[in-house]
């Protein structure tokens, strides 16, 4: 398996983060405003969308066939320093 360096992972994250910021701005332009006066939850996750996208790109770049094995044994053990707020595997898959 060709392993990604820390610099490559950081570059992927920066590209994903820029995409997420632009996508969020475009999404807000086209949303219907809810004027019912109720407050709606907009909870943030421990991992950002850009971090989740970065993990998925790293999975597809590598030779792993199983996402669970990749997430638990590669990301969880070897990339812990790059992703400080890792979610449980089940929560990651839900998002």
C-alpha positions in Angstrom: 0.0 0.0 0.0 1.3 3.4 -0.9 1.0 5.4 2.3 0.2 9.1 2.3 2.6 11.4 4.0 1.4 13.9 6.6 2.0 16.7 4.1 -0.2 14.9 1.5 -3.0 14.4 4.1 -2.8 18.1 5.1 -3.0 19.1 1.4 -6.1 16.9 0.9 -7.7 18.4 4.0 -7.0 21.9 2.9 -8.7 21.2 -0.5 -11.6 19.5 1.2 -12.0 22.4 3.7 -12.0 25.0 0.9 -14.6 23.0 -1.0 -16.8 22.7 2.2 -16.7 26.4 2.8 -17.7 27.3 -0.7 -20.4 24.6 -0.8 -21.9 25.9 2.5 -22.0 29.4 1.1 -23.8 28.2 -2.1 -26.1 26.1 -0.1 -27.2 29.0 2.1 -28.0 31.0 -1.0 -30.5 28.5 -2.2 -32.2 27.4 1.0 -35.7 28.3 1.9 -35.9 30.5 5.0 -38.0 29.0 7.8 -40.0 31.8 9.4 -42.0 29.8 11.9 -40.1 31.4 14.9 -38.9 28.1 16.2 -35.3 27.4 17.0 -33.7 24.6 15.1 -30.8 22.6 16.2 -27.6 22.9 14.2 -25.3 20.7 16.2 -21.7 20.4 15.1 -19.9 17.1 15.1 -16.6 16.4 16.7 -15.1 15.9 13.2 -15.7 18.5 10.5 -17.0 17.7 7.1 -13.6 18.3 5.6 -12.0 15.8 8.0 -14.6 13.2 7.1 -14.0 13.8 3.4 -10.3 13.5 4.0 -10.6 10.1 5.7 -12.7 8.9 2.8 -10.2 10.1 0.2 -7.4 8.4 2.1 -9.5 5.2 2.3 -10.0 5.2 -1.5 -6.4 6.1 -2.2 -5.1 3.1 -0.2 -5.4 -0.6 -0.8 -7.9 -1.3 2.0 -11.0 -3.1 1.0 -12.9 -2.7 4.2 -13.7 0.8 5.6 -14.2 -0.5 9.2 -10.7 -2.1 9.2 -9.2 1.0 7.7 -10.9 3.4 10.1 -10.3 1.4 13.3 -6.8 0.0 12.6 -5.2 2.6 10.3 -6.8 5.9 11.0 -7.3 5.1 14.7 -3.7 4.0 15.3 -1.6 5.7 12.7 -3.4 9.0 11.9 -4.5 9.9 15.4 -2.3 12.9 15.5 -3.8 14.3 12.2 -7.4 13.7 13.4 -7.7 14.8 17.0 -11.4 14.4 17.4 -12.0 10.9 15.9 -15.5 9.6 16.2 -16.5 6.0 16.9 -16.7 3.9 13.7 -20.5 3.7 14.0 -21.0 7.5 14.4 -18.5 8.0 11.5 -20.6 5.8 9.2 -23.8 7.5 10.3 -22.5 10.9 9.2 
